[in-house]
Amino acid sequence: MTYKQALSIGINDYSPSYLRLRPCLNDATDMHHALQSIGFHTQCERDLDLKSMKAATQRFVRSIRPGSVVLFYFSGHGVQSDGNNYLIPTNAVGICAENIRSTAIDAQKLINEMHERRPRLIICVLDCCRTDPPTEPLDARSRYKAALAGTRGGFAPMQAPPSTIVVYACAADDTASPRSRNGRNSLYTYHLLRYLRTPNTDIETVLRYVAAAVQKDSENKQIPFRYSSCNEMIYLVTKQGVNQKMLPYHMHRKPRDPYLDASQYRHRRAMSLYHAQPPMNHYQYPLNGYFGAPVYPQFHGRYNASPMPRAPSRYDSPYAHDLRYY
């Protein structure tokens, strides 16, 4: 039985107050319940400061089992600086390019630490880069720029280690929308919850469905993106239902190689064609019935009669088909 584990983090209560978000706690909670329903052992963390966020991520990294399927989900503010991506904790006051390494969580470093635990697959979903319009006029925008001075409200491309899928809610150097149809979740998480429990569908196909739905709902204003180094088909939910735990043979299905089959089983196909013809044994010629019709011997239980017709020959009854009775 393949072990599945996940960590879901959502942060709404940012300080200063004009950086607060609305749907992130709902996103983390709903993802927590959705992953539990498909057999994941999940941890859900809400409104973490830097110290608590580091402790939660390190505790989760230490709990990863070799050969397991790991999913990390984060909903909150994310920025990039010098080509690196960072997850912002609750206290964002004074974060700038000079001190961001010590005041935020490096997403690339976190993925590398998870990869060192040798899981079978890492799925990292970052529903970040949200920048709500400020509720106050220009002074709020200026304070927002001062709070995150030198950073950019979007994620830079990341390097995916082997067997890793990194999912962005939007394209690189872009921002994500915090609004969806239900008014509870962000746009990306809303569609991710719709398709996550689709049975008998590999995770790459599920993420393509989610990206297409987000792009359609946003009218091409938000285009999700992902980096993948996963070279196998992973099924989080089998065809037996959402509560069915994933088995190893449901995770990895190797397609048949027609070229390998042709070289390996060529002699078997030749033998099968040979045995399709009934052995004549001591019969030198096929038997003939009335009016020269050929009769093929039947060998029940082993061989079938040959379906090949036989042309008339000199051994047929002469002129049998031309006899007329008056």
C-alpha distance (Angstrom), angle and dihedral (degrees) to the residues before:
residue distance angle dihedral
M1 . . .
T2 3.80 . .
Y3 3.78 113.9 .
K4 3.81 116.7 -131.4
Q5 3.78 123.1 -164.9
A6 3.79 134.6 171.6
L7 3.79 142.8 -177.1
S8 3.80 119.6 -151.4
I9 3.82 120.9 -168.2
G10 3.80 126.8 -177.1
I11 3.80 127.1 177.9
N12 3.80 124.2 -170.3
D13 3.79 104.4 147.2
Y14 3.78 101.7 77.2
S15 3.75 123.3 164.6
P16 2.99 126.7 -107.8
S17 3.79 91.5 51.2
Y18 3.82 94.9 -126.0
L19 3.81 89.1 67.1
R20 3.81 93.2 59.6
L21 3.78 119.9 122.7
R22 3.79 130.6 -153.8
P23 3.81 113.2 -151.5
C24 3.81 102.5 40.5
L25 3.80 98.1 92.0
N26 3.79 90.0 47.1
D27 3.80 89.7 48.9
A28 3.80 93.4 52.3
T29 3.81 93.6 44.3
D30 3.80 94.6 47.5
M31 3.80 91.7 46.8
H32 3.81 88.8 49.7
H33 3.81 92.1 55.4
A34 3.81 93.9 41.3
L35 3.80 92.5 52.5
Q36 3.79 91.3 46.4
S37 3.79 89.9 54.6
I38 3.82 91.4 59.0
G39 3.79 96.1 48.4
F40 3.81 104.1 -87.5
H41 3.79 122.3 143.8
T42 3.79 97.5 -135.0
Q43 3.78 138.6 -171.7
C44 3.80 119.9 -160.0
E45 3.81 121.3 -159.3
R46 3.81 126.0 -176.2
D47 3.82 134.2 -163.3
L48 3.79 98.1 -8.5
D49 3.76 125.5 -177.3
L50 3.79 120.3 -143.1
K51 3.80 95.9 -87.4
S52 3.80 94.5 46.4
M53 3.79 92.0 44.4
K54 3.79 92.5 52.7
A55 3.80 90.9 47.9
A56 3.82 92.8 48.7
T57 3.80 94.4 48.9
Q58 3.81 93.7 45.4
R59 3.79 91.1 48.0
F60 3.78 89.6 51.2
V61 3.81 92.7 47.8
R62 3.80 91.2 52.3
S63 3.81 90.7 50.7
I64 3.82 94.5 56.2
R65 3.79 112.0 115.9
P66 3.81 121.9 -146.2
G67 3.79 111.2 -101.1
S68 3.80 94.7 18.9
V69 3.80 129.8 127.4
V70 3.81 110.4 -113.1
L71 3.80 127.4 -164.1
F72 3.81 123.5 -173.8
Y73 3.81 117.9 -171.1
F74 3.80 126.5 -174.1
S75 3.80 128.1 179.9
G76 3.79 117.0 -176.2
H77 3.79 142.1 63.8
G78 3.78 119.0 -22.5
V79 3.79 130.8 177.1
Q80 3.76 139.3 177.4
S81 3.76 128.8 -132.2
D82 3.81 126.7 178.2
G83 3.80 90.9 -9.5
N84 3.83 93.9 -53.3
N85 3.79 126.0 112.5
Y86 3.78 122.8 -134.9
L87 3.81 134.2 -169.3
I88 3.80 111.7 -138.4
P89 3.85 119.4 -135.3
T90 3.80 123.5 -148.6
N91 3.80 96.8 -81.9
A92 3.80 105.3 65.6
V93 3.80 97.2 158.0
G94 3.76 112.9 128.1
I95 3.81 96.6 5.9
C96 3.80 110.5 150.6
A97 3.78 139.0 152.6
E98 3.80 92.2 -86.9
N99 3.80 97.5 56.2
I100 3.79 103.7 23.7
R101 3.80 93.3 105.7
S102 3.78 90.4 62.1
T103 3.82 97.4 37.3
A104 3.83 102.2 45.5
I105 3.81 140.7 38.7
D106 3.80 117.0 -95.9
A107 3.82 105.6 -133.7
Q108 3.81 95.0 -160.6
K109 3.80 91.8 51.2
L110 3.80 90.6 49.5
I111 3.81 91.8 52.5
N112 3.79 91.2 49.2
E113 3.80 90.9 51.1
M114 3.80 90.9 51.4
H115 3.79 90.2 48.9
E116 3.80 91.2 54.7
R117 3.81 88.4 64.8
R118 3.84 88.2 65.8
P119 3.81 100.9 -125.8
R120 3.76 120.1 174.7
L121 3.80 93.4 -121.2
I122 3.81 136.7 3.0
I123 3.80 119.2 -156.0
C124 3.80 112.5 -172.0
V125 3.82 114.8 -173.5
L126 3.81 114.6 -171.6
D127 3.79 112.0 -173.1
C128 3.78 92.7 -179.0
C129 3.78 141.7 117.2
R130 3.80 92.8 83.8
T131 3.79 116.2 157.1
D132 3.80 111.1 176.5
P133 3.79 115.1 -159.7
P134 3.81 108.1 -96.0
T135 3.79 116.0 -100.8
E136 3.79 90.9 -141.5
P137 3.80 125.6 58.1
L138 3.78 127.5 -106.3
D139 3.78 98.2 -38.6
A140 3.80 90.7 61.7
R141 3.78 90.8 52.7
S142 3.78 91.3 49.8
R143 3.80 90.8 49.6
Y144 3.78 89.2 49.0
K145 3.78 90.2 54.6
A146 3.79 90.0 48.0
A147 3.80 92.2 50.9
L148 3.80 92.9 54.9
A149 3.78 100.4 27.8
G150 3.78 115.8 172.8
T151 3.81 94.4 11.7
R152 3.80 131.1 105.0
G153 3.80 127.3 -131.3
G154 3.77 95.9 -125.6
F155 3.78 140.7 62.8
A156 3.77 126.4 -99.1
P157 3.82 121.2 -138.3
M158 3.80 113.4 -80.7
Q159 3.79 134.1 -150.6
A160 3.79 111.8 -115.1
P161 3.83 113.9 -148.2
P162 3.81 118.1 -140.0
S163 3.82 114.6 -60.0
T164 3.79 92.8 13.0
I165 3.80 132.8 129.0
V166 3.81 116.8 -164.4
V167 3.80 112.5 -167.6
Y168 3.79 125.4 -164.9
A169 3.78 123.1 -165.2
C170 3.80 87.2 -139.2
A171 3.77 139.7 14.0
A172 3.78 122.1 -77.6
D173 3.83 115.6 -74.9
D174 3.81 90.0 17.0
T175 3.80 138.1 102.7
A176 3.81 131.4 -119.9
S177 3.78 128.9 -129.6
P178 3.82 117.8 -115.5
R179 3.80 93.8 -158.2
S180 3.79 129.9 84.8
R181 3.77 138.4 165.7
N182 3.79 96.7 -87.1
G183 3.81 94.7 49.4
R184 3.81 89.9 -134.1
N185 3.80 106.0 81.4
S186 3.76 136.5 36.2
L187 3.77 117.3 -95.2
Y188 3.81 95.7 -103.2
T189 3.81 96.7 43.1
Y190 3.80 90.6 47.1
H191 3.79 91.1 60.8
L192 3.80 93.1 37.5
L193 3.80 89.4 58.5
R194 3.80 89.3 49.6
Y195 3.80 95.1 55.8
L196 3.81 104.0 26.4
R197 3.80 94.7 88.7
T198 3.79 95.9 45.8
P199 3.83 104.4 136.6
N200 3.78 124.4 -126.2
T201 3.82 93.9 8.6
D202 3.79 123.7 120.4
I203 3.79 118.5 -121.5
E204 3.81 94.7 -112.4
T205 3.81 90.7 57.7
V206 3.81 90.9 46.7
L207 3.80 91.1 53.7
R208 3.79 90.9 48.9
Y209 3.81 89.7 53.6
V210 3.80 90.3 50.3
A211 3.80 93.5 48.4
A212 3.80 92.4 49.5
A213 3.81 92.0 49.7
V214 3.82 93.0 48.6
Q215 3.78 92.4 47.9
K216 3.80 90.8 49.7
D217 3.81 95.3 47.5
S218 3.79 93.1 47.5
E219 3.82 92.7 45.4
N220 3.81 90.8 -121.0
K221 3.80 92.7 -52.7
Q222 3.80 92.4 113.1
I223 3.79 118.5 38.6
P224 3.82 115.5 -178.8
F225 3.76 117.4 -140.5
R226 3.78 136.7 -165.9
Y227 3.78 141.0 -173.3
S228 3.78 115.2 -145.5
S229 3.78 135.0 -175.2
C230 3.80 94.0 168.2
N231 3.80 111.4 124.9
E232 3.80 99.6 -179.8
M233 3.77 136.0 68.3
I234 3.80 111.2 -103.5
Y235 3.80 119.0 -166.8
L236 3.80 112.9 -163.4
V237 3.81 91.5 -178.2
T238 3.78 123.3 33.5
K239 3.78 125.8 -145.6
Q240 3.81 89.8 -101.3
G241 3.80 92.6 75.1
V242 3.77 145.0 -74.8
N243 3.81 93.0 -76.7
Q244 3.81 93.8 53.6
K245 3.78 110.8 108.0
M246 3.77 116.6 -127.7
L247 3.79 115.8 -100.1
P248 3.82 124.3 -155.7
Y249 3.78 95.2 -110.9
H250 3.78 89.7 50.6
M251 3.78 90.4 56.0
H252 3.76 102.2 52.4
R253 3.77 120.9 35.3
K254 3.76 114.0 173.4
P255 3.80 113.0 -152.0
R256 3.78 116.7 -130.6
D257 3.77 115.7 -100.2
P258 3.83 108.2 -132.3
Y259 3.80 92.4 -160.3
L260 3.79 92.5 52.5
D261 3.79 91.3 46.8
A262 3.79 91.2 49.7
S263 3.80 93.0 53.8
Q264 3.78 95.7 40.0
Y265 3.78 100.5 44.2
R266 3.78 102.1 31.3
H267 3.80 92.5 108.7
R268 3.81 91.0 50.2
R269 3.77 92.1 54.4
A270 3.80 90.0 49.0
M271 3.80 91.1 50.8
S272 3.80 91.3 48.2
L273 3.80 90.3 53.7
Y274 3.78 90.1 47.7
H275 3.79 93.7 51.6
A276 3.78 91.1 49.2
Q277 3.82 86.9 76.8
P278 3.83 114.0 75.6
P279 3.82 114.2 -119.5
M280 3.81 111.5 -113.3
N281 3.80 94.3 -153.4
H282 3.84 105.7 -179.0
Y283 3.80 94.2 -7.1
Q284 3.75 107.1 107.7
Y285 3.78 93.9 -174.0
P286 3.79 133.3 18.7
L287 3.78 116.8 -91.2
N288 3.79 118.7 -106.2
G289 3.77 126.5 -142.5
Y290 3.73 130.5 -164.9
F291 3.79 116.0 -29.9
G292 3.80 92.7 6.9
A293 3.80 96.4 -64.8
P294 3.83 109.2 155.2
V295 3.79 117.6 -117.8
Y296 3.79 118.0 -157.3
P297 3.78 120.0 -152.6
Q298 3.79 115.0 -112.5
F299 3.77 120.2 -139.0
H300 3.76 103.3 -170.9
G301 3.78 119.1 -149.2
R302 3.79 97.2 17.8
Y303 3.77 115.9 36.6
N304 3.75 133.7 30.2
A305 3.76 125.9 -141.6
S306 3.77 114.6 -91.8
P307 3.80 111.9 -102.7
M308 3.82 92.1 -154.0
P309 3.83 113.5 112.6
R310 3.80 119.1 -132.2
A311 3.79 122.9 -134.0
P312 3.85 116.8 -128.6
S313 3.79 112.5 -91.5
R314 3.80 138.9 -174.1
Y315 3.81 90.0 -89.5
D316 3.78 93.0 67.3
S317 3.79 119.6 99.2
P318 3.80 105.8 -83.3
Y319 3.74 114.4 -104.7
A320 3.80 91.2 -13.0
H321 3.77 91.5 145.9
D322 3.84 92.5 51.1
L323 3.80 98.2 55.9
R324 3.76 114.9 123.4
Y325 3.80 127.8 -173.4
Y326 3.80 122.5 -146.8
